[in-house]
Amino acid sequence: MPVIEKQIRELKVQRNKKLEPKITGFMRSFNITDLNTDVGKLRCNERNTKATVSKKSIQESLQKVLSQQQAGEAMDEIYLNRQVITKYTLSRVKK
């Protein structure tokens, strides 16, 4: 089974990294939403997601609104006084 799983993983990487970008690029450049193939229909869907909030993006946004010193103080306040959350999980111990 591990050999088959390795082949599946390689095929998924090839699909996600090489083939899918080429196909979606072709479909977008020719404004095609659905593409009929011998094995079925391919649809190019668009999904917008927001980028993660990083320390750099927060600081740049604060500097647009506040002065340099106020932005620095706000960043210190945000990062030094964050809430601490404790999570508990179970795990199996090997003998």
Secondary structure by P-SEA (a helix, b strand, c coil): caaaaaaaaaaaaaaacccaaaaaaaaaaacccccccccbbbbbbbbbbbccccaaaaaaaaaacccaaaaaaaaaaaaaccbbbbbbbbbbbcc
